[in-house]
């Protein structure tokens, strides 16, 4: 085992002052150029607007076509209408529904 201290002074970048100054100046110049190059929030939103709109259009076409080609229930029974509309129709027509119909409309299917 050698207990001598290792001399790392050759690795010190500040030993060569002109080179060290050039490195720092180049780093600062690149940082300032990068900062100037960054986009504002509005520019970033405008850059993303076209792809987002394309994805939204594609998803809407997929959703529409799935609904269009799926077998639809054309008949509307009283059980498919919202409960308030069904109850209002019964009240307007002076109808007295069966208790099972009322429970079915309110969501408590017997």
N, CA, C and O atoms as CSV, one atom per row, in Angstrom:
chain,resi,resn,atom,element,x,y,z
A,1,UNK,N,N,0.835,-1.188,0.000
A,1,UNK,CA,C,0.000,0.000,0.000
A,1,UNK,C,C,0.873,1.242,0.000
A,1,UNK,O,O,1.811,1.374,0.787
A,2,UNK,N,N,0.540,2.133,-0.893
A,2,UNK,CA,C,1.246,3.409,-0.959
A,2,UNK,C,C,0.383,4.465,-0.301
A,2,UNK,O,O,-0.762,4.659,-0.707
A,3,UNK,N,N,0.903,5.152,0.704
A,3,UNK,CA,C,0.128,6.144,1.448
A,3,UNK,C,C,0.370,7.560,0.962
A,3,UNK,O,O,0.022,8.520,1.650
A,4,UNK,N,N,0.957,7.702,-0.208
A,4,UNK,CA,C,1.165,9.051,-0.737
A,4,UNK,C,C,-0.155,9.631,-1.206
A,4,UNK,O,O,-1.031,8.909,-1.681
A,5,UNK,N,N,-0.283,10.908,-1.073
A,5,UNK,CA,C,-1.490,11.586,-1.550
A,5,UNK,C,C,-1.439,11.713,-3.066
A,5,UNK,O,O,-0.382,11.945,-3.653
A,6,UNK,N,N,-2.579,11.558,-3.674
A,6,UNK,CA,C,-2.654,11.672,-5.129
A,6,UNK,C,C,-2.847,13.137,-5.468
A,6,UNK,O,O,-3.646,13.839,-4.847
A,7,UNK,N,N,-2.107,13.579,-6.457
A,7,UNK,CA,C,-2.176,14.976,-6.876
A,7,UNK,C,C,-3.228,15.115,-7.975
A,7,UNK,O,O,-3.019,14.680,-9.107
A,8,UNK,N,N,-4.372,15.734,-7.622
A,8,UNK,CA,C,-5.451,15.967,-8.596
A,8,UNK,C,C,-5.411,17.379,-9.171
A,8,UNK,O,O,-6.366,17.789,-9.830
A,9,UNK,N,N,-4.378,18.109,-8.953
A,9,UNK,CA,C,-4.328,19.501,-9.416
A,9,UNK,C,C,-4.362,19.589,-10.943
A,9,UNK,O,O,-4.779,20.613,-11.483
A,10,UNK,N,N,-3.940,18.559,-11.636
A,10,UNK,CA,C,-3.984,18.563,-13.101
A,10,UNK,C,C,-5.402,18.513,-13.641
A,10,UNK,O,O,-5.639,18.870,-14.795
A,11,UNK,N,N,-6.336,18.078,-12.829
A,11,UNK,CA,C,-7.729,18.005,-13.252
A,11,UNK,C,C,-8.500,19.295,-12.965
A,11,UNK,O,O,-9.641,19.444,-13.404
A,12,UNK,N,N,-7.901,20.202,-12.252
A,12,UNK,CA,C,-8.572,21.450,-11.894
A,12,UNK,C,C,-8.718,22.325,-13.133
A,12,UNK,O,O,-7.712,22.733,-13.713
A,13,UNK,N,N,-9.980,22.630,-13.565
A,13,UNK,CA,C,-10.164,23.416,-14.783
A,13,UNK,C,C,-9.748,24.879,-14.609
A,13,UNK,O,O,-9.483,25.558,-15.601
A,14,UNK,N,N,-9.686,25.365,-13.403
A,14,UNK,CA,C,-9.332,26.772,-13.214
A,14,UNK,C,C,-7.831,27.007,-13.323
A,14,UNK,O,O,-7.387,28.153,-13.260
A,15,UNK,N,N,-7.043,25.952,-13.486
A,15,UNK,CA,C,-5.599,26.110,-13.669
A,15,UNK,C,C,-5.313,26.858,-14.969
A,15,UNK,O,O,-4.411,27.694,-15.016
A,16,UNK,N,N,-6.067,26.567,-16.013
A,16,UNK,CA,C,-5.896,27.230,-17.307
A,16,UNK,C,C,-6.988,28.297,-17.399
A,16,UNK,O,O,-8.085,28.021,-17.886
A,17,UNK,N,N,-6.694,29.511,-16.934
A,17,UNK,CA,C,-7.686,30.589,-16.837
A,17,UNK,C,C,-8.365,30.931,-18.172
A,17,UNK,O,O,-9.591,31.041,-18.193
A,18,UNK,N,N,-7.647,31.102,-19.271
A,18,UNK,CA,C,-8.337,31.444,-20.537
A,18,UNK,C,C,-9.298,30.344,-21.001
A,18,UNK,O,O,-10.402,30.624,-21.470
A,19,UNK,N,N,-8.862,29.103,-20.861
A,19,UNK,CA,C,-9.732,27.995,-21.263
A,19,UNK,C,C,-10.956,27.912,-20.354
A,19,UNK,O,O,-12.066,27.664,-20.823
A,20,UNK,N,N,-10.754,28.117,-19.078
A,20,UNK,CA,C,-11.859,28.090,-18.112
A,20,UNK,C,C,-12.857,29.205,-18.426
A,20,UNK,O,O,-14.065,28.972,-18.386
A,21,UNK,N,N,-12.384,30.389,-18.734
A,21,UNK,CA,C,-13.255,31.522,-19.065
A,21,UNK,C,C,-14.038,31.231,-20.344
A,21,UNK,O,O,-15.225,31.547,-20.428
A,22,UNK,N,N,-13.376,30.626,-21.350
A,22,UNK,CA,C,-14.078,30.291,-22.593
A,22,UNK,C,C,-15.171,29.265,-22.339
A,22,UNK,O,O,-16.259,29.365,-22.907
A,23,UNK,N,N,-14.896,28.282,-21.496
A,23,UNK,CA,C,-15.897,27.258,-21.190
A,23,UNK,C,C,-17.111,27.866,-20.505
A,23,UNK,O,O,-18.247,27.540,-20.849
A,24,UNK,N,N,-16.879,28.746,-19.540
A,24,UNK,CA,C,-17.983,29.401,-18.830
A,24,UNK,C,C,-18.771,30.294,-19.783
A,24,UNK,O,O,-20.002,30.299,-19.754
A,25,UNK,N,N,-18.067,31.051,-20.630
A,25,UNK,CA,C,-18.762,31.920,-21.591
A,25,UNK,C,C,-19.610,31.111,-22.570
A,25,UNK,O,O,-20.727,31.504,-22.905
A,26,UNK,N,N,-19.074,29.977,-23.027
A,26,UNK,CA,C,-19.841,29.135,-23.952
A,26,UNK,C,C,-21.076,28.562,-23.266
A,26,UNK,O,O,-22.144,28.479,-23.873
A,27,UNK,N,N,-20.933,28.171,-22.014
A,27,UNK,CA,C,-22.072,27.640,-21.266
A,27,UNK,C,C,-23.154,28.694,-21.078
A,27,UNK,O,O,-24.338,28.407,-21.252
A,28,UNK,N,N,-22.757,29.905,-20.727
A,28,UNK,CA,C,-23.720,30.998,-20.534
A,28,UNK,C,C,-24.396,31.347,-21.855
A,28,UNK,O,O,-25.601,31.598,-21.890
A,29,UNK,N,N,-23.632,31.365,-22.935
A,29,UNK,CA,C,-24.202,31.677,-24.249
A,29,UNK,C,C,-25.245,30.640,-24.658
A,29,UNK,O,O,-26.317,30.991,-25.150
A,30,UNK,N,N,-24.923,29.351,-24.451
A,30,UNK,CA,C,-25.895,28.303,-24.775
A,30,UNK,C,C,-27.146,28.393,-23.903
A,30,UNK,O,O,-28.259,28.177,-24.384
A,31,UNK,N,N,-26.963,28.710,-22.625
A,31,UNK,CA,C,-28.110,28.819,-21.727
A,31,UNK,C,C,-29.013,29.977,-22.130
A,31,UNK,O,O,-30.236,29.841,-22.122
A,32,UNK,N,N,-28.420,31.115,-22.483
A,32,UNK,CA,C,-29.228,32.260,-22.912
A,32,UNK,C,C,-29.948,31.977,-24.228
A,32,UNK,O,O,-31.096,32.383,-24.410
A,33,UNK,N,N,-29.277,31.285,-25.139
A,33,UNK,CA,C,-29.925,30.943,-26.414
A,33,UNK,C,C,-31.087,29.984,-26.177
A,33,UNK,O,O,-32.140,30.115,-26.801
A,34,UNK,N,N,-30.901,29.031,-25.286
A,34,UNK,CA,C,-31.983,28.097,-24.968
A,34,UNK,C,C,-33.158,28.816,-24.321
A,34,UNK,O,O,-34.314,28.510,-24.611
A,35,UNK,N,N,-32.867,29.750,-23.465
A,35,UNK,CA,C,-33.938,30.500,-22.802
A,35,UNK,C,C,-34.720,31.342,-23.805
A,35,UNK,O,O,-35.944,31.435,-23.717
A,36,UNK,N,N,-34.020,31.953,-24.753
A,36,UNK,CA,C,-34.707,32.741,-25.772
A,36,UNK,C,C,-35.525,31.848,-26.697
A,36,UNK,O,O,-36.553,32.272,-27.226
A,37,UNK,N,N,-35.072,30.622,-26.892
A,37,UNK,CA,C,-35.726,29.699,-27.816
A,37,UNK,C,C,-37.004,29.098,-27.241
A,37,UNK,O,O,-37.859,28.647,-28.004
A,38,UNK,N,N,-37.159,29.079,-25.920
A,38,UNK,CA,C,-38.347,28.483,-25.307
A,38,UNK,C,C,-39.605,29.206,-25.776
A,38,UNK,O,O,-39.614,30.417,-25.996
A,39,UNK,N,N,-40.637,28.436,-25.917
A,39,UNK,CA,C,-41.893,28.982,-26.409
A,39,UNK,C,C,-42.748,29.466,-25.244
A,39,UNK,O,O,-42.662,28.953,-24.129
A,40,UNK,N,N,-43.560,30.452,-25.530
A,40,UNK,CA,C,-44.505,30.911,-24.516
A,40,UNK,C,C,-45.643,29.897,-24.405
A,40,UNK,O,O,-45.727,28.960,-25.199
A,41,UNK,N,N,-46.500,30.086,-23.435
A,41,UNK,CA,C,-47.615,29.155,-23.240
A,41,UNK,C,C,-48.535,29.167,-24.455
A,41,UNK,O,O,-48.994,28.117,-24.903
A,42,UNK,N,N,-48.803,30.362,-24.988
A,42,UNK,CA,C,-49.682,30.432,-26.158
A,42,UNK,C,C,-49.080,29.694,-27.349
A,42,UNK,O,O,-49.786,28.990,-28.071
A,43,UNK,N,N,-47.766,29.859,-27.552
A,43,UNK,CA,C,-47.120,29.180,-28.669
A,43,UNK,C,C,-47.129,27.666,-28.471
A,43,UNK,O,O,-47.306,26.918,-29.433
A,44,UNK,N,N,-46.940,27.208,-27.232
A,44,UNK,CA,C,-46.991,25.780,-26.969
A,44,UNK,C,C,-48.385,25.230,-27.221
A,44,UNK,O,O,-48.529,24.145,-27.783
A,45,UNK,N,N,-49.416,25.966,-26.811
A,45,UNK,CA,C,-50.789,25.513,-27.057
A,45,UNK,C,C,-51.095,25.466,-28.547
A,45,UNK,O,O,-51.739,24.531,-29.022
A,46,UNK,N,N,-50.636,26.471,-29.284
A,46,UNK,CA,C,-50.857,26.465,-30.730
A,46,UNK,C,C,-50.119,25.311,-31.401
A,46,UNK,O,O,-50.618,24.735,-32.368
A,47,UNK,N,N,-48.946,24.974,-30.901
A,47,UNK,CA,C,-48.187,23.877,-31.473
A,47,UNK,C,C,-48.908,22.546,-31.252
A,47,UNK,O,O,-48.843,21.663,-32.108
A,48,UNK,N,N,-49.593,22.390,-30.116
A,48,UNK,CA,C,-50.290,21.151,-29.803
A,48,UNK,C,C,-51.726,21.123,-30.304
A,48,UNK,O,O,-52.364,20.073,-30.241
A,49,UNK,N,N,-52.258,22.232,-30.796
A,49,UNK,CA,C,-53.671,22.302,-31.175
A,49,UNK,C,C,-54.011,21.338,-32.309
A,49,UNK,O,O,-55.012,20.626,-32.227
A,50,UNK,N,N,-53.219,21.304,-33.336
A,50,UNK,CA,C,-53.530,20.466,-34.498
A,50,UNK,C,C,-53.547,18.973,-34.144
A,50,UNK,O,O,-54.509,18.294,-34.502
A,51,UNK,N,N,-52.529,18.428,-33.460
A,51,UNK,CA,C,-52.603,17.000,-33.112
A,51,UNK,C,C,-53.754,16.678,-32.162
A,51,UNK,O,O,-54.380,15.625,-32.281
A,52,UNK,N,N,-54.032,17.566,-31.234
A,52,UNK,CA,C,-55.125,17.312,-30.293
A,52,UNK,C,C,-56.463,17.308,-31.023
A,52,UNK,O,O,-57.310,16.454,-30.759
A,53,UNK,N,N,-56.658,18.244,-31.928
A,53,UNK,CA,C,-57.899,18.267,-32.697
A,53,UNK,C,C,-58.028,17.033,-33.589
A,53,UNK,O,O,-59.130,16.514,-33.765
A,54,UNK,N,N,-56.930,16.565,-34.146
A,54,UNK,CA,C,-56.973,15.363,-34.980
A,54,UNK,C,C,-57.360,14.135,-34.143
A,54,UNK,O,O,-58.154,13.305,-34.586
A,55,UNK,N,N,-56.806,14.026,-32.954
A,55,UNK,CA,C,-57.155,12.898,-32.084
A,55,UNK,C,C,-58.619,12.986,-31.662
A,55,UNK,O,O,-59.321,11.975,-31.649
A,56,UNK,N,N,-59.088,14.194,-31.316
A,56,UNK,CA,C,-60.482,14.365,-30.917
A,56,UNK,C,C,-61.431,14.008,-32.063
A,56,UNK,O,O,-62.467,13.381,-31.844
A,57,UNK,N,N,-61.075,14.408,-33.279
A,57,UNK,CA,C,-61.914,14.073,-34.436
A,57,UNK,C,C,-61.936,12.561,-34.656
A,57,UNK,O,O,-62.992,11.991,-34.931
A,58,UNK,N,N,-60.804,11.923,-34.538
A,58,UNK,CA,C,-60.755,10.469,-34.710
A,58,UNK,C,C,-61.580,9.741,-33.666
A,58,UNK,O,O,-62.308,8.801,-33.986
A,59,UNK,N,N,-61.466,10.173,-32.417
A,59,UNK,CA,C,-62.258,9.540,-31.360
A,59,UNK,C,C,-63.750,9.761,-31.552
A,59,UNK,O,O,-64.551,8.866,-31.284
A,60,UNK,N,N,-64.130,10.953,-32.017
A,60,UNK,CA,C,-65.550,11.205,-32.232
A,60,UNK,C,C,-66.082,10.365,-33.397
A,60,UNK,O,O,-67.225,9.910,-33.353
A,61,UNK,N,N,-65.284,10.158,-34.417
A,61,UNK,CA,C,-65.714,9.311,-35.534
A,61,UNK,C,C,-65.882,7.868,-35.062
A,61,UNK,O,O,-66.841,7.197,-35.444
A,62,UNK,N,N,-64.954,7.392,-34.235
A,62,UNK,CA,C,-65.056,6.024,-33.713
A,62,UNK,C,C,-66.304,5.886,-32.849
A,62,UNK,O,O,-67.037,4.905,-32.975
A,63,UNK,N,N,-66.552,6.855,-31.974
A,63,UNK,CA,C,-67.727,6.783,-31.101
A,63,UNK,C,C,-69.018,6.867,-31.910
A,63,UNK,O,O,-69.977,6.149,-31.624
A,64,UNK,N,N,-69.048,7.733,-32.909
A,64,UNK,CA,C,-70.248,7.873,-33.728
A,64,UNK,C,C,-70.509,6.600,-34.516
A,64,UNK,O,O,-71.645,6.131,-34.584
A,65,UNK,N,N,-69.454,6.034,-35.119
A,65,UNK,CA,C,-69.665,4.839,-35.927
A,65,UNK,C,C,-70.065,3.648,-35.057
A,65,UNK,O,O,-70.851,2.805,-35.490
A,66,UNK,N,N,-69.536,3.571,-33.841
A,66,UNK,CA,C,-69.942,2.487,-32.950
A,66,UNK,C,C,-71.411,2.621,-32.587
A,66,UNK,O,O,-72.118,1.616,-32.518
A,67,UNK,N,N,-71.882,3.826,-32.356
A,67,UNK,CA,C,-73.291,4.034,-32.058
A,67,UNK,C,C,-74.180,3.836,-33.277
A,67,UNK,O,O,-75.317,3.379,-33.159
A,68,UNK,N,N,-73.662,4.178,-34.436
A,68,UNK,CA,C,-74.449,4.063,-35.661
A,68,UNK,C,C,-74.644,2.609,-36.061
A,68,UNK,O,O,-75.733,2.230,-36.492
A,69,UNK,N,N,-73.610,1.793,-35.927
A,69,UNK,CA,C,-73.681,0.415,-36.379
A,69,UNK,C,C,-74.142,-0.553,-35.293
A,69,UNK,O,O,-74.335,-1.734,-35.582
A,70,UNK,N,N,-74.320,-0.105,-34.084
A,70,UNK,CA,C,-74.792,-1.011,-33.038
A,70,UNK,C,C,-76.303,-1.166,-33.163
A,70,UNK,O,O,-76.991,-0.251,-33.615
A,71,UNK,N,N,-76.811,-2.316,-32.766
A,71,UNK,CA,C,-78.264,-2.499,-32.855
A,71,UNK,C,C,-78.949,-1.562,-31.853
A,71,UNK,O,O,-78.726,-1.637,-30.645
A,72,UNK,N,N,-79.764,-0.706,-32.385
A,72,UNK,CA,C,-80.429,0.286,-31.537
A,72,UNK,C,C,-81.828,-0.188,-31.198
A,72,UNK,O,O,-82.486,-0.858,-31.994
A,73,UNK,N,N,-82.261,0.161,-30.031
A,73,UNK,CA,C,-83.628,-0.140,-29.614
A,73,UNK,C,C,-84.507,1.008,-30.088
A,73,UNK,O,O,-84.473,2.113,-29.546
A,74,UNK,N,N,-85.282,0.717,-31.099
A,74,UNK,CA,C,-86.109,1.767,-31.685
A,74,UNK,C,C,-87.343,2.073,-30.855
A,74,UNK,O,O,-87.836,3.201,-30.869
A,75,UNK,N,N,-87.843,1.090,-30.139
A,75,UNK,CA,C,-89.063,1.315,-29.374
A,75,UNK,C,C,-88.715,1.936,-28.031
A,75,UNK,O,O,-87.767,1.521,-27.364
A,76,UNK,N,N,-89.480,2.915,-27.654
A,76,UNK,CA,C,-89.263,3.552,-26.364
A,76,UNK,C,C,-90.436,3.196,-25.478
A,76,UNK,O,O,-91.565,3.624,-25.719
A,77,UNK,N,N,-90.172,2.433,-24.481
A,77,UNK,CA,C,-91.219,2.107,-23.527
A,77,UNK,C,C,-91.134,3.089,-22.372
A,77,UNK,O,O,-90.192,3.876,-22.277
A,78,UNK,N,N,-92.107,3.034,-21.516
A,78,UNK,CA,C,-92.102,3.943,-20.376
A,78,UNK,C,C,-90.947,3.659,-19.433
A,78,UNK,O,O,-90.512,4.542,-18.694
A,79,UNK,N,N,-90.453,2.443,-19.456
A,79,UNK,CA,C,-89.354,2.097,-18.560
A,79,UNK,C,C,-88.018,2.650,-19.053
A,79,UNK,O,O,-87.065,2.726,-18.277
A,80,UNK,N,N,-87.926,3.041,-20.334
A,80,UNK,CA,C,-86.685,3.594,-20.860
A,80,UNK,C,C,-86.615,5.103,-20.682
A,80,UNK,O,O,-85.527,5.674,-20.757
A,81,UNK,N,N,-87.731,5.756,-20.449
A,81,UNK,CA,C,-87.729,7.202,-20.259
A,81,UNK,C,C,-87.277,7.536,-18.842
A,81,UNK,O,O,-87.393,6.699,-17.946
A,82,UNK,N,N,-86.771,8.726,-18.629
A,82,UNK,CA,C,-86.416,9.110,-17.268
A,82,UNK,C,C,-87.643,9.058,-16.360
A,82,UNK,O,O,-88.770,9.263,-16.812
A,83,UNK,N,N,-87.418,8.787,-15.107
A,83,UNK,CA,C,-88.503,8.573,-14.152
A,83,UNK,C,C,-89.423,9.784,-14.056
A,83,UNK,O,O,-90.641,9.621,-13.973
A,84,UNK,N,N,-88.876,10.979,-14.066
A,84,UNK,CA,C,-89.705,12.177,-13.920
A,84,UNK,C,C,-90.669,12.332,-15.089
A,84,UNK,O,O,-91.822,12.717,-14.897
A,85,UNK,N,N,-90.197,12.032,-16.311
A,85,UNK,CA,C,-91.070,12.162,-17.483
A,85,UNK,C,C,-92.176,11.113,-17.434
A,85,UNK,O,O,-93.330,11.410,-17.742
A,86,UNK,N,N,-91.830,9.903,-17.053
A,86,UNK,CA,C,-92.831,8.833,-16.979
A,86,UNK,C,C,-93.897,9.163,-15.941
A,86,UNK,O,O,-95.091,9.017,-16.201
A,87,UNK,N,N,-93.463,9.604,-14.773
A,87,UNK,CA,C,-94.424,9.970,-13.729
A,87,UNK,C,C,-95.294,11.143,-14.161
A,87,UNK,O,O,-96.482,11.181,-13.843
A,88,UNK,N,N,-94.714,12.105,-14.885
A,88,UNK,CA,C,-95.483,13.252,-15.371
A,88,UNK,C,C,-96.527,12.822,-16.404
A,88,UNK,O,O,-97.639,13.349,-16.420
A,89,UNK,N,N,-96.169,11.863,-17.269
A,89,UNK,CA,C,-97.143,11.365,-18.252
A,89,UNK,C,C,-98.310,10.667,-17.560
A,89,UNK,O,O,-99.467,10.848,-17.938
A,90,UNK,N,N,-97.992,9.867,-16.542
A,90,UNK,CA,C,-99.063,9.195,-15.804
A,90,UNK,C,C,-99.978,10.215,-15.130
A,90,UNK,O,O,-101.200,10.065,-15.128
A,91,UNK,N,N,-99.370,11.252,-14.560
A,91,UNK,CA,C,-100.175,12.262,-13.866
A,91,UNK,C,C,-100.995,13.073,-14.858
A,91,UNK,O,O,-102.147,13.398,-14.570
A,92,UNK,N,N,-100.443,13.409,-16.006
A,92,UNK,CA,C,-101.155,14.212,-16.998
A,92,UNK,C,C,-102.319,13.442,-17.616
A,92,UNK,O,O,-103.327,14.044,-17.986
A,93,UNK,N,N,-102.199,12.139,-17.731
A,93,UNK,CA,C,-103.243,11.317,-18.337
A,93,UNK,C,C,-104.160,10.674,-17.299
A,93,UNK,O,O,-105.011,9.851,-17.638
A,94,UNK,N,N,-103.984,11.052,-16.037
A,94,UNK,CA,C,-104.785,10.495,-14.946
A,94,UNK,C,C,-104.708,8.972,-14.910
A,94,UNK,O,O,-105.701,8.295,-14.641
A,95,UNK,N,N,-103.538,8.453,-15.179
A,95,UNK,CA,C,-103.344,7.010,-15.159
A,95,UNK,C,C,-102.938,6.574,-13.752
A,95,UNK,O,O,-102.252,7.292,-13.025
A,96,UNK,N,N,-103.381,5.394,-13.404
A,96,UNK,CA,C,-102.970,4.794,-12.138
A,96,UNK,C,C,-102.171,3.548,-12.500
A,96,UNK,O,O,-102.751,2.516,-12.839
A,97,UNK,N,N,-100.846,3.636,-12.430
A,97,UNK,CA,C,-100.026,2.495,-12.845
A,97,UNK,C,C,-100.014,1.408,-11.779
A,97,UNK,O,O,-100.359,1.631,-10.618
A,98,UNK,N,N,-99.609,0.245,-12.213
A,98,UNK,CA,C,-99.435,-0.866,-11.287
A,98,UNK,C,C,-98.241,-0.563,-10.381
A,98,UNK,O,O,-97.301,0.109,-10.805
A,99,UNK,N,N,-98.266,-1.044,-9.157
A,99,UNK,CA,C,-97.121,-0.809,-8.263
A,99,UNK,C,C,-95.804,-1.339,-8.823
A,99,UNK,O,O,-94.750,-0.752,-8.578
A,100,UNK,N,N,-95.849,-2.426,-9.562
A,100,UNK,CA,C,-94.603,-2.955,-10.143
A,100,UNK,C,C,-94.046,-2.014,-11.209
A,100,UNK,O,O,-92.831,-1.888,-11.363
A,101,UNK,N,N,-94.965,-1.340,-11.959
A,101,UNK,CA,C,-94.512,-0.358,-12.950
A,101,UNK,C,C,-93.839,0.826,-12.269
A,101,UNK,O,O,-92.807,1.313,-12.729
A,102,UNK,N,N,-94.434,1.288,-11.162
A,102,UNK,CA,C,-93.859,2.434,-10.434
A,102,UNK,C,C,-92.482,2.057,-9.894
A,102,UNK,O,O,-91.524,2.820,-10.016
A,103,UNK,N,N,-92.398,0.871,-9.296
A,103,UNK,CA,C,-91.098,0.438,-8.761
A,103,UNK,C,C,-90.066,0.240,-9.877
A,103,UNK,O,O,-88.883,0.526,-9.690
A,104,UNK,N,N,-90.518,-0.251,-11.041
A,104,UNK,CA,C,-89.618,-0.430,-12.168
A,104,UNK,C,C,-89.096,0.889,-12.694
A,104,UNK,O,O,-87.923,0.998,-13.053
A,105,UNK,N,N,-89.968,1.906,-12.744
A,105,UNK,CA,C,-89.542,3.220,-13.221
A,105,UNK,C,C,-88.586,3.866,-12.253
A,105,UNK,O,O,-87.641,4.539,-12.664
A,106,UNK,N,N,-88.819,3.671,-10.977
A,106,UNK,CA,C,-87.969,4.288,-9.962
A,106,UNK,C,C,-86.675,3.510,-9.744
A,106,UNK,O,O,-85.841,3.926,-8.940
A,107,UNK,N,N,-86.492,2.413,-10.430
A,107,UNK,CA,C,-85.222,1.699,-10.385
A,107,UNK,C,C,-85.212,0.530,-9.444
A,107,UNK,O,O,-84.168,-0.103,-9.280
A,108,UNK,N,N,-86.322,0.209,-8.815
A,108,UNK,CA,C,-86.396,-0.940,-7.918
A,108,UNK,C,C,-87.166,-2.046,-8.604
A,108,UNK,O,O,-88.314,-2.326,-8.262
A,109,UNK,N,N,-86.524,-2.673,-9.578
A,109,UNK,CA,C,-87.196,-3.745,-10.332
A,109,UNK,C,C,-87.514,-4.905,-9.397
A,109,UNK,O,O,-86.639,-5.383,-8.675
A,110,UNK,N,N,-88.791,-5.364,-9.410
A,110,UNK,CA,C,-89.161,-6.461,-8.495
A,110,UNK,C,C,-88.553,-7.776,-8.913
A,110,UNK,O,O,-88.767,-8.792,-8.252
